[in-house]
Amino acid sequence: MIRAILAILRKDLTLELRKAENFIAMMFFAVIILLIFSFALPPDNDNHKNLAPGVFWVTFLLSGILGLSKSFALEKDLGCMEALLLAPISRGAIFLGKMLGTLVFLLLMLALLIPLFSLLFYPEALPYFFEVLGLSMVTALGFSSLGTLLSGLTTDVRFKEILLPILLFPLLIPLLLASVEILAGIFAGRGFQGELDWLKLLVGFDLIFLIASYLTFDFVMEL
C-alpha cells in the first residue's frame, strides 16, 4: 500500500512541477487578495494586528481552493480516472496519495505566503514564521483531507468549481475558527501554550476529517 501511495504522490508532484500552472495561479491569487486587504483596510497598525489572523486564513482558504479544484482534473481530462479506480490498489491508497500531493503544494504555498503576508499586510508576522508554519501544517492537513474527498465527489459534476466551495467551506468552519484563535495567540506572544484548548480542537477535527475521508472515499468514488 505504501508503494502505491508513493507512486500516486510522485505522479501528482511530477505532473504539477512540469508546468506549475496551478501553483502559480494559487500564489498570484494570494498576492491579489493580500493587496486588496492592504489597500482596503485602514492603514492603522492596531487594526491590522486585530484583523491579521482572519486575513491570513481567508487568503489561504481562497487560494487553496484553486489547488483542490484541480486535484482530480488531470485524470478526468485525460480519461484516466477509470483506469486509476480499476488499478489493483486500494481506494484508500488513492485517497492518501492524492491527499498528500495536495498537502505538499499547500505547505509550499503557505511557506511562501507567510513572508508575503508579512510584506504586504502585517510586517510583525515574520518573526513568528516557524510557529505560523507549524500551525499551517496542522490546518492544511484537515483542509487537504476533507478537500480531497469533496474534490473526488464533485469531479464529474457540472459547475464543480461552484459546488466544491459550497460543500467545503461550511464544514471547515470549526477548523478555521480554531486556526484563527491560535494564530491570534501567536501574534499576541502567547504561542501554542496559551491556546492549548483551541489546538486540541484543531487536532481533533484534523483526525475526524482524515479518518472519515479515508473510510468514505471508496463509497464516494462509486457514486
MARMARKE-797769 format. One record per residue: residue number from 1; x, y, z of N, C-alpha, C, O, CB in turn. Coordinates in steps of 0.2 Angstrom, whole numbers. Glycine has a CB too. Layout:
<rs>
R     i     n_x     n_y     n_z    ca_x    ca_y    ca_z     c_x     c_y     c_z     o_x     o_y     o_z    cb_x    cb_y    cb_z
R   NUM       X       Y       Z       X       Y       Z       X       Y       Z       X       Y       Z       X       Y       Z
...
</rs>
This chain:
<rs>
R     i     n_x     n_y     n_z    ca_x    ca_y    ca_z     c_x     c_y     c_z     o_x     o_y     o_z    cb_x    cb_y    cb_z
R     1       4      -6       0       0       0       0       4       6       0       3      11      -3      -5       0       6
R     2      10       6       4      14      12       4      17      13      -3      18      19      -5      20      11       9
R     3      19       8      -6      22       9     -13      17      12     -18      18      17     -22      24       3     -16
R     4      10      10     -17       5      13     -21       4      21     -19       3      25     -24      -2       9     -20
R     5       4      22     -13       3      29     -11       9      33     -14       8      39     -16       3      30      -3
R     6      15      31     -13      21      35     -15      21      36     -23      23      41     -26      27      31     -13
R     7      18      31     -26      18      31     -34      13      36     -36      14      40     -40      16      24     -37
R     8       7      37     -33       2      42     -34       5      49     -32       4      53     -36      -4      40     -31
R     9       8      49     -27      11      55     -24      16      58     -29      16      64     -31      14      55     -17
R    10      21      53     -31      26      55     -36      23      57     -43      25      62     -46      31      49     -37
R    11      18      54     -45      15      56     -51      12      63     -51      13      67     -55       9      51     -53
R    12       8      64     -46       5      71     -45      10      76     -44       9      82     -48       0      71     -39
R    13      15      75     -41      21      80     -40      24      81     -46      26      87     -48      25      78     -34
R    14      26      76     -50      29      77     -56      25      81     -61      28      85     -65      31      70     -59
R    15      19      79     -62      14      82     -67      14      90     -65      13      94     -70       8      79     -67
R    16      13      91     -59      12      98     -57      18     102     -58      18     108     -60      10      98     -49
R    17      24      99     -56      30     103     -57      32     104     -64      36     109     -65      36      99     -53
R    18      30     100     -69      32     101     -76      29     108     -78      33     111     -82      29      96     -80
R    19      23     110     -76      20     116     -78      19     121     -73      20     127     -74      14     115     -82
R    20      18     119     -67      17     123     -61      11     128     -62      11     134     -59      23     127     -59
R    21       7     127     -67       2     132     -68      -3     133     -62      -5     139     -61      -2     130     -74
R    22      -5     128     -59      -9     128     -54      -6     132     -48      -9     136     -44     -12     121     -52
R    23       0     130     -46       4     133     -41       5     141     -42       4     145     -37      10     130     -39
R    24       6     142     -48       7     149     -49       1     153     -49       1     159     -46      10     150     -57
R    25      -5     150     -51     -11     153     -50     -13     154     -43     -16     159     -41     -17     149     -54
R    26     -11     149     -39     -13     150     -31      -9     156     -28     -12     160     -25     -11     143     -28
R    27      -3     156     -30       1     162     -27      -1     168     -30      -1     173     -26       9     160     -29
R    28      -2     169     -36      -4     175     -39     -11     178     -36     -12     183     -34      -5     175     -47
R    29     -15     173     -35     -22     174     -32     -21     177     -24     -24     181     -22     -26     168     -32
R    30     -16     174     -21     -14     175     -14     -12     183     -14     -14     186      -9      -9     171     -11
R    31      -7     184     -18      -5     191     -19     -10     196     -20     -10     202     -17       1     192     -24
R    32     -15     195     -24     -20     199     -26     -25     200     -20     -26     206     -18     -25     197     -32
R    33     -26     195     -16     -30     195     -10     -27     200      -5     -30     204      -2     -32     189      -7
R    34     -21     199      -4     -17     202       1     -16     210       0     -17     214       4     -10     200       2
R    35     -16     211      -7     -15     218      -9     -22     222      -8     -22     227      -6     -13     219     -16
R    36     -27     218      -9     -34     221      -8     -35     222      -1     -38     228       1     -40     216     -11
R    37     -34     218       3     -34     219      11     -30     225      13     -32     229      17     -33     213      15
R    38     -24     225      10     -19     230      12     -22     237      10     -21     242      14     -12     229       9
R    39     -25     238       5     -27     244       2     -34     246       5     -36     252       6     -27     245      -5
R    40     -38     241       6     -45     242       8     -46     244      15     -50     248      17     -49     236       6
R    41     -41     241      20     -42     242      27     -38     248      29     -33     250      26     -39     236      31
R    42     -40     251      34     -37     257      37     -29     256      38     -28     251      41     -40     260      43
R    43     -25     261      36     -18     259      37     -16     261      45     -11     264      46     -14     264      33
R    44     -19     257      49     -18     258      56     -15     251      59     -18     246      58     -25     260      60
R    45     -10     251      62      -6     245      64     -10     241      69     -10     235      69       0     247      67
R    46     -14     244      73     -19     241      78     -24     237      74     -26     231      76     -22     245      83
R    47     -27     240      69     -32     237      65     -29     231      62     -32     226      61     -35     242      60
R    48     -23     232      59     -20     226      55     -19     221      60     -19     215      58     -14     229      51
R    49     -16     222      66     -15     217      71     -21     213      73     -21     207      73     -12     220      77
R    50     -27     216      74     -33     213      76     -36     209      70     -38     203      71     -38     218      78
R    51     -35     211      64     -38     208      58     -33     203      55     -35     199      51     -40     213      53
R    52     -26     203      57     -21     199      53     -23     191      53     -22     188      48     -15     200      57
R    53     -25     188      59     -27     181      59     -32     179      54     -31     174      50     -28     178      65
R    54     -37     183      54     -43     182      49     -41     183      42     -42     179      37     -49     186      50
R    55     -37     188      40     -34     189      34     -30     184      31     -31     182      25     -31     196      33
R    56     -26     181      35     -21     176      33     -25     170      31     -24     167      26     -16     174      39
R    57     -30     168      35     -33     161      34     -38     162      28     -40     157      25     -37     159      40
R    58     -41     168      27     -45     169      21     -41     169      15     -43     166      10     -49     176      22
R    59     -35     172      15     -31     171       9     -29     164       8     -29     162       2     -24     175      11
R    60     -27     160      13     -26     153      12     -32     149      10     -31     145       5     -24     150      19
R    61     -38     150      12     -44     147      10     -45     148       3     -47     143      -1     -50     149      15
R    62     -45     154       1     -47     156      -6     -42     154     -11     -44     152     -17     -48     163      -7
R    63     -36     154      -9     -30     152     -13     -30     144     -14     -29     141     -19     -23     154     -11
R    64     -31     141      -8     -31     134      -8     -36     130     -11     -35     125     -14     -31     131      -1
R    65     -42     133     -12     -47     130     -16     -46     129     -23     -49     125     -26     -54     134     -15
R    66     -41     134     -26     -39     133     -33     -35     126     -34     -36     123     -39     -35     139     -35
R    67     -31     125     -29     -27     119     -29     -32     112     -29     -31     107     -32     -22     118     -24
R    68     -37     113     -24     -41     107     -23     -46     106     -30     -47     100     -31     -46     108     -17
R    69     -48     111     -33     -52     110     -39     -49     107     -44     -52     104     -49     -54     117     -41
R    70     -42     107     -44     -38     103     -49     -35      96     -47     -32      93     -51     -32     108     -52
R    71     -37      94     -41     -35      88     -38     -36      82     -43     -31      78     -44     -37      87     -32
R    72     -42      81     -45     -43      76     -50     -45      78     -57     -47      74     -61     -50      72     -47
R    73     -43      84     -58     -45      87     -65     -41      83     -71     -43      82     -76     -44      94     -65
R    74     -34      82     -69     -30      79     -74     -32      72     -76     -32      70     -82     -23      79     -72
R    75     -34      68     -71     -36      61     -73     -43      61     -77     -43      57     -82     -37      57     -66
R    76     -47      66     -75     -53      67     -79     -52      69     -86     -55      66     -91     -58      71     -76
R    77     -48      74     -87     -46      77     -94     -43      72     -98     -44      72    -104     -42      83     -93
R    78     -39      68     -96     -35      63    -100     -39      56    -100     -36      51    -103     -28      62     -97
R    79     -45      56     -97     -48      49     -97     -45      44     -93     -46      38     -94     -49      47    -104
R    80     -41      46     -88     -38      41     -84     -41      39     -77     -39      35     -73     -31      43     -82
R    81     -47      42     -76     -50      41     -69     -52      34     -68     -51      31     -63     -56      46     -68
R    82     -55      31     -74     -57      24     -73     -52      19     -72     -52      15     -69     -61      23     -79
R    83     -46      21     -76     -40      16     -75     -37      17     -68     -35      12     -66     -35      18     -80
R    84     -37      23     -65     -35      23     -58     -39      19     -54     -36      16     -49     -34      31     -56
R    85     -46      20     -54     -50      16     -50     -50       9     -51     -51       5     -46     -57      19     -51
R    86     -48       7     -57     -48      -1     -58     -41      -4     -57     -40     -10     -57     -50      -2     -66
R    87     -36       1     -55     -30      -2     -54     -30      -7     -47     -34      -6     -43     -25       4     -52
R    88     -25     -11     -47     -26     -16     -42     -23     -13     -35     -18     -16     -32     -22     -23     -43
R    89     -25      -8     -33     -23      -5     -27     -30      -3     -23     -35      -2     -26     -18       1     -28
R    90     -29      -2     -17     -35       0     -13     -37       8     -14     -33      12     -16     -34      -1      -5
R    91     -43       9     -13     -46      16     -14     -42      20      -9     -41      26     -10     -53      16     -14
R    92     -41      17      -3     -38      21       2     -31      24       0     -29      29       2     -37      17       9
R    93     -27      20      -4     -21      22      -6     -21      27     -11     -17      32     -11     -17      16      -9
R    94     -27      27     -15     -28      33     -20     -29      39     -16     -27      44     -18     -34      31     -25
R    95     -33      39     -11     -35      44      -7     -29      47      -4     -28      53      -4     -40      43      -2
R    96     -25      43       0     -19      46       3     -14      49      -1     -11      54       0     -16      40       7
R    97     -13      45      -7      -8      48     -12     -11      55     -15      -6      60     -15      -8      43     -18
R    98     -17      56     -16     -19      62     -19     -19      67     -13     -18      73     -14     -27      61     -22
R    99     -21      65      -7     -21      70      -2     -14      72       0     -14      78       1     -24      66       5
R   100      -9      68       0      -3      70       2       0      75      -4       4      79      -2       2      64       2
R   101      -2      73     -10       0      78     -16      -2      85     -15       1      90     -15      -2      75     -22
R   102      -9      85     -13     -12      92     -11      -9      95      -5      -8     101      -5     -19      91     -10
R   103      -7      91       0      -4      94       6       3      97       5       4     102       7      -4      88      11
R   104       7      93       0      13      96      -1      13     103      -4      17     107      -2      17      91      -6
R   105       9     104      -9       8     110     -13       5     115      -8       7     121      -9       4     110     -19
R   106       0     113      -4      -2     118       1       3     121       6       3     127       7      -8     115       5
R   107       7     116       8      13     118      13      18     123       9      20     127      12      16     112      16
R   108      19     121       3      24     125      -1      21     132      -2      24     137      -1      25     122      -7
R   109      14     133      -3      11     139      -4      11     143       3      12     149       3       4     138      -6
R   110      10     139       8      10     143      15      17     145      17      17     150      20       7     138      20
R   111      22     141      15      29     144      17      30     150      13      34     154      16      34     138      15
R   112      28     151       7      29     157       3      24     163       5      25     169       5      28     156      -4
R   113      18     160       8      13     165       9      14     169      16      13     175      16       6     161      10
R   114      18     166      20      19     170      27      24     176      25      22     181      28      23     165      32
R   115      29     175      22      33     181      20      29     186      16      30     192      17      39     179      16
R   116      25     184      11      21     189       8      16     192      12      15     198      11      17     185       2
R   117      13     188      17       8     191      21      12     197      26       9     202      27       5     186      26
R   118      18     195      28      22     200      32      24     206      28      23     212      30      28     197      34
R   119      25     205      21      27     211      17      22     215      15      22     221      15      31     208      11
R   120      16     212      14      10     216      11       5     218      16       1     223      14       7     212       5
R   121       5     215      21      -1     217      26       1     218      33       0     223      36      -6     211      26
R   122       5     213      36       7     213      43      14     212      44      16     206      45       2     208      47
R   123      19     217      44      26     215      45      28     212      51      33     208      51      30     222      45
R   124      24     212      57      26     209      63      25     202      63      27     198      68      22     212      68
R   125      22     199      57      21     192      57      28     188      56      28     182      58      16     190      52
R   126      33     191      52      39     187      50      42     184      56      45     178      55      43     192      46
R   127      43     187      62      47     184      67      44     178      70      47     174      73      47     189      73
R   128      37     177      68      34     171      71      33     166      65      29     161      65      27     173      73
R   129      38     166      60      37     162      54      37     155      56      32     151      53      44     163      50
R   130      41     152      60      41     145      61      35     142      65      32     137      64      47     142      65
R   131      32     147      70      26     145      73      20     145      69      16     141      69      25     150      79
R   132      20     150      64      14     150      60      15     145      55      10     142      53      14     157      56
R   133      21     143      53      21     137      48      19     131      51      16     127      48      29     137      46
R   134      21     130      58      19     124      61      11     123      62       8     118      61      22     124      68
R   135       8     129      63       1     129      64      -2     128      57      -7     125      56      -2     136      66
R   136       1     131      51      -1     130      45      -1     122      43      -6     120      39       3     134      40
R   137       4     119      45       4     112      43      -2     108      46      -5     104      43      11     109      46
R   138      -3     109      52      -9     106      56     -16     108      52     -20     103      51      -9     108      63
R   139     -16     114      51     -23     116      47     -23     113      40     -29     111      38     -23     124      47
R   140     -18     113      37     -18     111      30     -19     104      29     -22     101      24     -11     112      26
R   141     -18     100      35     -19      93      35     -27      91      35     -29      87      31     -16      89      41
R   142     -30      95      39     -38      94      39     -41      97      32     -45      94      30     -41      98      45
R   143     -38     102      30     -41     105      24     -40     101      18     -44     100      14     -37     112      22
R   144     -34      98      17     -32      93      11     -36      87      12     -38      84       7     -25      92      11
R   145     -37      84      18     -41      78      19     -48      79      17     -50      75      13     -40      76      26
R   146     -51      84      20     -58      85      18     -59      87      10     -64      85       7     -62      90      22
R   147     -54      91       8     -55      94       2     -54      89      -4     -57      89      -9     -49      99       1
R   148     -49      84      -2     -48      79      -7     -54      74      -8     -56      72     -14     -42      74      -5
R   149     -57      73      -2     -64      69      -3     -69      72      -7     -72      69     -11     -66      67       4
R   150     -70      79      -5     -75      83      -9     -73      84     -16     -78      84     -21     -77      89      -5
R   151     -67      85     -18     -65      86     -24     -66      79     -29     -68      80     -34     -57      87     -25
R   152     -65      74     -26     -67      67     -29     -74      67     -30     -76      64     -35     -64      61     -25
R   153     -78      69     -25     -85      68     -26     -88      73     -31     -93      71     -35     -88      70     -19
R   154     -85      79     -32     -88      83     -37     -84      83     -44     -85      87     -48     -87      90     -34
R   155     -80      78     -45     -76      78     -51     -80      78     -57     -79      81     -62     -71      72     -51
R   156     -85      74     -57     -90      73     -63     -96      77     -63    -101      76     -67     -91      66     -64
R   157     -96      82     -58    -102      86     -58    -102      92     -61     -96      95     -62    -104      87     -50
R   158    -107      95     -65    -107     101     -68    -106     107     -63    -109     106     -57    -113     102     -72
R   159    -103     112     -65    -102     118     -61     -98     116     -54    -100     118     -49    -108     121     -59
R   160     -93     111     -55     -90     109     -49     -86     114     -46     -85     114     -40     -85     103     -51
R   161     -83     119     -50     -80     125     -47     -84     129     -42     -81     132     -37     -77     129     -52
R   162     -90     129     -43     -95     132     -38     -97     128     -32     -97     130     -27    -101     135     -42
R   163     -98     121     -34    -101     117     -29     -96     115     -24     -97     114     -18    -103     110     -33
R   164     -89     114     -26     -84     112     -21     -84     117     -15     -84     115     -10     -78     112     -25
R   165     -83     123     -16     -83     128     -10     -89     128      -6     -89     129       0     -81     135     -13
R   166     -95     127     -10    -101     127      -6    -101     122      -1    -104     122       4    -107     127     -11
R   167     -99     116      -3     -99     110       1     -93     110       6     -94     109      12     -98     104      -3
R   168     -87     113       4     -81     113       9     -81     118      14     -80     117      20     -75     114       4
R   169     -83     124      12     -82     130      17     -86     129      24     -83     130      29     -84     136      14
R   170     -93     127      23     -96     126      30     -93     121      34     -93     122      40    -103     125      28
R   171     -91     116      31     -88     110      35     -81     112      38     -79     109      43     -87     104      31
R   172     -78     117      36     -71     119      38     -72     125      43     -67     127      46     -67     122      32
R   173     -78     127      45     -79     132      50     -75     131      57     -72     135      59     -86     134      51
R   174     -76     125      60     -73     124      66     -65     124      65     -62     126      70     -75     117      69
R   175     -63     121      60     -56     121      59     -53     128      58     -48     129      61     -54     117      52
R   176     -56     132      54     -54     139      53     -54     143      59     -50     147      61     -57     142      47
R   177     -60     142      63     -61     146      69     -55     144      74     -52     149      77     -68     144      72
R   178     -53     138      75     -48     136      79     -41     139      77     -37     141      81     -47     129      80
R   179     -40     139      70     -34     142      67     -33     149      68     -28     152      70     -33     140      60
R   180     -39     153      68     -39     160      69     -37     161      76     -33     166      77     -46     163      67
R   181     -40     158      81     -39     159      88     -32     158      90     -28     161      93     -44     155      92
R   182     -29     152      87     -22     150      89     -17     155      86     -12     157      89     -20     143      86
R   183     -19     157      79     -14     162      76     -14     169      80      -9     172      80     -16     163      69
R   184     -20     171      82     -21     177      86     -16     177      93     -13     181      95     -28     179      88
R   185     -16     171      96     -12     170     102      -5     170     100      -1     172     104     -14     163     105
R   186      -3     167      94       4     168      92       6     175      91      12     177      93       5     163      86
R   187       2     179      88       4     186      86       4     190      93       7     195      93      -1     189      81
R   188       0     188      98       0     191     104       6     189     109       6     192     114      -7     190     108
R   189      10     184     106      15     182     110      14     176     115      18     174     119      18     188     114
R   190       8     174     115       6     168     120       9     161     117       9     157     121      -1     168     121
R   191      10     161     110      12     155     107       7     149     108       1     151     109      18     152     111
R   192       9     143     107       4     137     107       2     136     114      -4     133     115       7     131     104
R   193       6     137     119       5     136     126      -2     139     128      -5     137     132      11     137     130
R   194      -3     145     126      -8     149     128     -15     148     124     -20     150     126      -7     157     127
R   195     -14     143     119     -20     141     116     -21     134     115     -23     131     110     -20     145     109
R   196     -20     130     121     -20     123     120     -27     120     119     -27     115     115     -17     120     127
R   197     -32     123     122     -39     121     120     -40     121     113     -43     117     110     -44     125     125
R   198     -39     127     110     -40     128     103     -36     123      99     -38     120      94     -39     135     101
R   199     -30     122     101     -25     117      97     -28     110      98     -28     106      93     -18     117     100
R   200     -31     108     103     -34     101     104     -40     101      99     -41      95      96     -36     100     111
R   201     -44     106      99     -49     106      95     -47     105      87     -50     102      83     -54     112      96
R   202     -42     109      86     -39     109      79     -37     102      77     -38      99      72     -34     114      78
R   203     -33      99      81     -30      92      80     -36      87      80     -36      82      76     -25      90      86
R   204     -41      88      84     -47      83      84     -50      83      78     -52      78      75     -51      85      90
R   205     -52      89      75     -55      90      68     -51      87      63     -53      84      58     -57      97      67
R   206     -44      88      63     -40      85      58     -41      78      58     -41      75      53     -32      87      60
R   207     -41      74      64     -41      67      64     -48      65      62     -49      60      58     -40      65      71
R   208     -53      69      63     -60      67      61     -60      67      54     -63      63      50     -65      72      64
R   209     -58      73      51     -58      74      43     -54      68      40     -56      66      35     -56      81      41
R   210     -48      67      43     -44      62      39     -47      55      40     -47      52      34     -37      62      43
R   211     -49      53      45     -52      46      46     -58      45      42     -59      40      39     -53      44      53
R   212     -63      50      43     -69      50      39     -68      50      32     -72      46      28     -74      56      42
R   213     -64      54      29     -62      54      22     -59      48      20     -61      46      14     -58      60      20
R   214     -55      45      23     -52      39      21     -57      33      21     -57      29      16     -46      37      26
R   215     -61      33      26     -66      27      26     -72      28      21     -74      23      19     -69      27      33
R   216     -73      34      19     -79      35      14     -77      36       7     -81      37       3     -83      41      17
R   217     -70      37       6     -68      38      -1     -70      33      -6     -72      34     -11     -60      39      -1
R   218     -70      27      -4     -72      21      -8     -79      22     -10     -81      21     -16     -71      14      -5
R   219     -83      23      -5     -90      24      -7     -92      30     -11     -96      30     -16     -94      25      -1
R   220     -88      36     -10     -89      42     -14     -87      41     -21     -90      43     -26     -85      48     -11
R   221     -82      37     -22     -79      36     -29     -84      32     -33     -83      31     -39     -72      34     -29
R   222     -88      28     -30     -93      24     -33     -99      27     -35    -103      25     -39     -95      18     -29
R   223    -100      34     -33    -106      37     -35    -106      40     -42    -111      43     -44    -107      43     -30
</rs>
